[in-house]
């Protein structure tokens, strides 16, 4: 059984999909290409912080850039809320990239659901990490929609989002259920209704 002094990472690599007998996943062309230019680490409990410092120093010594998030569990929840929202938009349109990118109403609906989920996490005492994600709570919906449309049309989304969503539907559904369980404790949760319809 793992103790409270453990250290956890963020995602090891971006999701992928199967093509016949080959696993296809997203990787970088260059070493400094984001989001592959750093390694995400964190401690779920304060007891793990001393070990986190040691592990971070070790990876830095190997030439790896490390970003620490505290607590790492909040990073995972924030990341899941964002990914589940994007996956829902794709499921609504049969995982068709171009159809999803053209579905302005669906993107807006998914964005509002994700925004509500993040607010629910925040109200229940979880930090939104990384802090850049807080922009989803405050930036105009139309502006975020444009960024989502650009992301969905990218080669990255074809494999890392649509491809992964197709082979991990049960995983996404379970994540959506867990996030809604937390969010709905903070008041009426339309997110649950939206995600249930899409998943």
TORKOL-4160 file (C-alpha; in steps of 0.2 Angstrom, whole numbers, padded with zeros to 4 digits, m for minus):
199
<pt num="1" X="0000" Y="0000" Z="0000"/>
<pt num="2" X="0007" Y="0017" Z="m0005"/>
<pt num="3" X="0010" Y="0029" Z="0009"/>
<pt num="4" X="0006" Y="0048" Z="0010"/>
<pt num="5" X="0025" Y="0051" Z="0006"/>
<pt num="6" X="0023" Y="0046" Z="m0012"/>
<pt num="7" X="0025" Y="0057" Z="m0027"/>
<pt num="8" X="0014" Y="0056" Z="m0043"/>
<pt num="9" X="0017" Y="0062" Z="m0061"/>
<pt num="10" X="0005" Y="0071" Z="m0073"/>
<pt num="11" X="0002" Y="0061" Z="m0089"/>
<pt num="12" X="0017" Y="0051" Z="m0095"/>
<pt num="13" X="0012" Y="0054" Z="m0113"/>
<pt num="14" X="m0002" Y="0061" Z="m0123"/>
<pt num="15" X="m0016" Y="0049" Z="m0127"/>
<pt num="16" X="m0016" Y="0039" Z="m0143"/>
<pt num="17" X="m0026" Y="0026" Z="m0153"/>
<pt num="18" X="m0024" Y="0009" Z="m0162"/>
<pt num="19" X="m0022" Y="0007" Z="m0181"/>
<pt num="20" X="m0023" Y="m0011" Z="m0185"/>
<pt num="21" X="m0009" Y="m0018" Z="m0174"/>
<pt num="22" X="0000" Y="m0002" Z="m0171"/>
<pt num="23" X="m0001" Y="0010" Z="m0157"/>
<pt num="24" X="m0001" Y="0028" Z="m0163"/>
<pt num="25" X="0002" Y="0042" Z="m0151"/>
<pt num="26" X="0007" Y="0060" Z="m0150"/>
<pt num="27" X="0025" Y="0064" Z="m0149"/>
<pt num="28" X="0036" Y="0080" Z="m0151"/>
<pt num="29" X="0047" Y="0084" Z="m0167"/>
<pt num="30" X="0059" Y="0094" Z="m0156"/>
<pt num="31" X="0064" Y="0093" Z="m0138"/>
<pt num="32" X="0057" Y="0110" Z="m0134"/>
<pt num="33" X="0040" Y="0108" Z="m0141"/>
<pt num="34" X="0026" Y="0110" Z="m0128"/>
<pt num="35" X="0018" Y="0101" Z="m0120"/>
<pt num="36" X="0032" Y="0089" Z="m0121"/>
<pt num="37" X="0046" Y="0100" Z="m0115"/>
<pt num="38" X="0043" Y="0097" Z="m0096"/>
<pt num="39" X="0039" Y="0083" Z="m0084"/>
<pt num="40" X="0025" Y="0086" Z="m0072"/>
<pt num="41" X="0027" Y="0080" Z="m0054"/>
<pt num="42" X="0018" Y="0083" Z="m0038"/>
<pt num="43" X="0014" Y="0077" Z="m0020"/>
<pt num="44" X="m0004" Y="0072" Z="m0016"/>
<pt num="45" X="0000" Y="0075" Z="0002"/>
<pt num="46" X="0012" Y="0086" Z="0012"/>
<pt num="47" X="0021" Y="0071" Z="0018"/>
<pt num="48" X="0028" Y="0069" Z="0000"/>
<pt num="49" X="0036" Y="0086" Z="m0002"/>
<pt num="50" X="0053" Y="0081" Z="0004"/>
<pt num="51" X="0054" Y="0066" Z="m0008"/>
<pt num="52" X="0046" Y="0077" Z="m0022"/>
<pt num="53" X="0061" Y="0089" Z="m0020"/>
<pt num="54" X="0073" Y="0074" Z="m0021"/>
<pt num="55" X="0065" Y="0067" Z="m0037"/>
<pt num="56" X="0064" Y="0084" Z="m0045"/>
<pt num="57" X="0083" Y="0087" Z="m0042"/>
<pt num="58" X="0086" Y="0070" Z="m0050"/>
<pt num="59" X="0076" Y="0073" Z="m0066"/>
<pt num="60" X="0084" Y="0091" Z="m0067"/>
<pt num="61" X="0101" Y="0082" Z="m0066"/>
<pt num="62" X="0096" Y="0072" Z="m0081"/>
<pt num="63" X="0092" Y="0088" Z="m0091"/>
<pt num="64" X="0074" Y="0087" Z="m0089"/>
<pt num="65" X="0063" Y="0102" Z="m0085"/>
<pt num="66" X="0051" Y="0098" Z="m0071"/>
<pt num="67" X="0035" Y="0107" Z="m0066"/>
<pt num="68" X="0029" Y="0104" Z="m0048"/>
<pt num="69" X="0010" Y="0106" Z="m0044"/>
<pt num="70" X="0004" Y="0105" Z="m0026"/>
<pt num="71" X="m0007" Y="0096" Z="m0023"/>
<pt num="72" X="m0005" Y="0085" Z="m0039"/>
<pt num="73" X="m0022" Y="0078" Z="m0036"/>
<pt num="74" X="m0030" Y="0095" Z="m0040"/>
<pt num="75" X="m0020" Y="0095" Z="m0056"/>
<pt num="76" X="m0027" Y="0078" Z="m0061"/>
<pt num="77" X="m0045" Y="0084" Z="m0058"/>
<pt num="78" X="m0043" Y="0100" Z="m0067"/>
<pt num="79" X="m0035" Y="0091" Z="m0082"/>
<pt num="80" X="m0049" Y="0078" Z="m0082"/>
<pt num="81" X="m0062" Y="0091" Z="m0082"/>
<pt num="82" X="m0055" Y="0099" Z="m0097"/>
<pt num="83" X="m0052" Y="0082" Z="m0107"/>
<pt num="84" X="m0069" Y="0075" Z="m0103"/>
<pt num="85" X="m0077" Y="0091" Z="m0109"/>
<pt num="86" X="m0067" Y="0090" Z="m0126"/>
<pt num="87" X="m0071" Y="0072" Z="m0127"/>
<pt num="88" X="m0089" Y="0075" Z="m0125"/>
<pt num="89" X="m0089" Y="0087" Z="m0139"/>
<pt num="90" X="m0081" Y="0074" Z="m0150"/>
<pt num="91" X="m0093" Y="0060" Z="m0145"/>
<pt num="92" X="m0108" Y="0072" Z="m0149"/>
<pt num="93" X="m0102" Y="0072" Z="m0167"/>
<pt num="94" X="m0096" Y="0054" Z="m0169"/>
<pt num="95" X="m0078" Y="0058" Z="m0166"/>
<pt num="96" X="m0078" Y="0067" Z="m0183"/>
<pt num="97" X="m0065" Y="0081" Z="m0181"/>
<pt num="98" X="m0071" Y="0093" Z="m0194"/>
<pt num="99" X="m0090" Y="0091" Z="m0189"/>
<pt num="100" X="m0085" Y="0094" Z="m0171"/>
<pt num="101" X="m0075" Y="0110" Z="m0176"/>
<pt num="102" X="m0090" Y="0116" Z="m0186"/>
<pt num="103" X="m0102" Y="0113" Z="m0171"/>
<pt num="104" X="m0102" Y="0130" Z="m0163"/>
<pt num="105" X="m0117" Y="0127" Z="m0152"/>
<pt num="106" X="m0110" Y="0110" Z="m0146"/>
<pt num="107" X="m0093" Y="0118" Z="m0142"/>
<pt num="108" X="m0102" Y="0132" Z="m0133"/>
<pt num="109" X="m0112" Y="0119" Z="m0123"/>
<pt num="110" X="m0097" Y="0108" Z="m0119"/>
<pt num="111" X="m0087" Y="0124" Z="m0114"/>
<pt num="112" X="m0101" Y="0129" Z="m0102"/>
<pt num="113" X="m0102" Y="0112" Z="m0095"/>
<pt num="114" X="m0083" Y="0112" Z="m0092"/>
<pt num="115" X="m0084" Y="0129" Z="m0084"/>
<pt num="116" X="m0097" Y="0123" Z="m0072"/>
<pt num="117" X="m0087" Y="0107" Z="m0068"/>
<pt num="118" X="m0071" Y="0118" Z="m0064"/>
<pt num="119" X="m0082" Y="0130" Z="m0053"/>
<pt num="120" X="m0089" Y="0115" Z="m0044"/>
<pt num="121" X="m0071" Y="0108" Z="m0041"/>
<pt num="122" X="m0065" Y="0125" Z="m0035"/>
<pt num="123" X="m0080" Y="0128" Z="m0023"/>
<pt num="124" X="m0077" Y="0111" Z="m0016"/>
<pt num="125" X="m0059" Y="0116" Z="m0011"/>
<pt num="126" X="m0049" Y="0110" Z="m0026"/>
<pt num="127" X="m0037" Y="0122" Z="m0034"/>
<pt num="128" X="m0038" Y="0124" Z="m0053"/>
<pt num="129" X="m0021" Y="0119" Z="m0060"/>
<pt num="130" X="m0012" Y="0124" Z="m0070"/>
<pt num="131" X="m0018" Y="0142" Z="m0066"/>
<pt num="132" X="m0019" Y="0145" Z="m0085"/>
<pt num="133" X="m0035" Y="0134" Z="m0085"/>
<pt num="134" X="m0044" Y="0148" Z="m0075"/>
<pt num="135" X="m0045" Y="0157" Z="m0091"/>
<pt num="136" X="m0059" Y="0145" Z="m0095"/>
<pt num="137" X="m0069" Y="0153" Z="m0081"/>
<pt num="138" X="m0067" Y="0171" Z="m0085"/>
<pt num="139" X="m0063" Y="0173" Z="m0104"/>
<pt num="140" X="m0077" Y="0177" Z="m0116"/>
<pt num="141" X="m0085" Y="0161" Z="m0122"/>
<pt num="142" X="m0083" Y="0165" Z="m0141"/>
<pt num="143" X="m0064" Y="0168" Z="m0138"/>
<pt num="144" X="m0062" Y="0151" Z="m0130"/>
<pt num="145" X="m0073" Y="0143" Z="m0143"/>
<pt num="146" X="m0061" Y="0149" Z="m0157"/>
<pt num="147" X="m0046" Y="0142" Z="m0148"/>
<pt num="148" X="m0055" Y="0125" Z="m0146"/>
<pt num="149" X="m0060" Y="0125" Z="m0164"/>
<pt num="150" X="m0041" Y="0128" Z="m0169"/>
<pt num="151" X="m0036" Y="0114" Z="m0157"/>
<pt num="152" X="m0049" Y="0102" Z="m0163"/>
<pt num="153" X="m0043" Y="0104" Z="m0181"/>
<pt num="154" X="m0025" Y="0101" Z="m0177"/>
<pt num="155" X="m0015" Y="0085" Z="m0180"/>
<pt num="156" X="m0012" Y="0084" Z="m0161"/>
<pt num="157" X="m0031" Y="0083" Z="m0159"/>
<pt num="158" X="m0033" Y="0070" Z="m0172"/>
<pt num="159" X="m0023" Y="0057" Z="m0162"/>
<pt num="160" X="m0022" Y="0064" Z="m0145"/>
<pt num="161" X="m0040" Y="0069" Z="m0143"/>
<pt num="162" X="m0051" Y="0060" Z="m0156"/>
<pt num="163" X="m0041" Y="0045" Z="m0157"/>
<pt num="164" X="m0039" Y="0042" Z="m0138"/>
<pt num="165" X="m0058" Y="0047" Z="m0135"/>
<pt num="166" X="m0063" Y="0033" Z="m0147"/>
<pt num="167" X="m0053" Y="0019" Z="m0138"/>
<pt num="168" X="m0056" Y="0026" Z="m0120"/>
<pt num="169" X="m0075" Y="0029" Z="m0119"/>
<pt num="170" X="m0077" Y="0020" Z="m0103"/>
<pt num="171" X="m0063" Y="0029" Z="m0095"/>
<pt num="172" X="m0070" Y="0046" Z="m0100"/>
<pt num="173" X="m0087" Y="0041" Z="m0094"/>
<pt num="174" X="m0080" Y="0036" Z="m0077"/>
<pt num="175" X="m0070" Y="0052" Z="m0076"/>
<pt num="176" X="m0086" Y="0062" Z="m0080"/>
<pt num="177" X="m0096" Y="0053" Z="m0067"/>
<pt num="178" X="m0082" Y="0056" Z="m0054"/>
<pt num="179" X="m0081" Y="0075" Z="m0058"/>
<pt num="180" X="m0099" Y="0077" Z="m0058"/>
<pt num="181" X="m0101" Y="0069" Z="m0041"/>
<pt num="182" X="m0089" Y="0082" Z="m0034"/>
<pt num="183" X="m0097" Y="0097" Z="m0043"/>
<pt num="184" X="m0115" Y="0093" Z="m0040"/>
<pt num="185" X="m0112" Y="0094" Z="m0021"/>
<pt num="186" X="m0110" Y="0113" Z="m0024"/>
<pt num="187" X="m0127" Y="0115" Z="m0031"/>
<pt num="188" X="m0137" Y="0111" Z="m0047"/>
<pt num="189" X="m0126" Y="0103" Z="m0059"/>
<pt num="190" X="m0131" Y="0105" Z="m0078"/>
<pt num="191" X="m0114" Y="0097" Z="m0082"/>
<pt num="192" X="m0120" Y="0080" Z="m0077"/>
<pt num="193" X="m0135" Y="0081" Z="m0089"/>
<pt num="194" X="m0125" Y="0087" Z="m0103"/>
<pt num="195" X="m0111" Y="0074" Z="m0101"/>
<pt num="196" X="m0124" Y="0060" Z="m0098"/>
<pt num="197" X="m0132" Y="0064" Z="m0115"/>
<pt num="198" X="m0115" Y="0064" Z="m0124"/>
<pt num="199" X="m0107" Y="0049" Z="m0116"/>
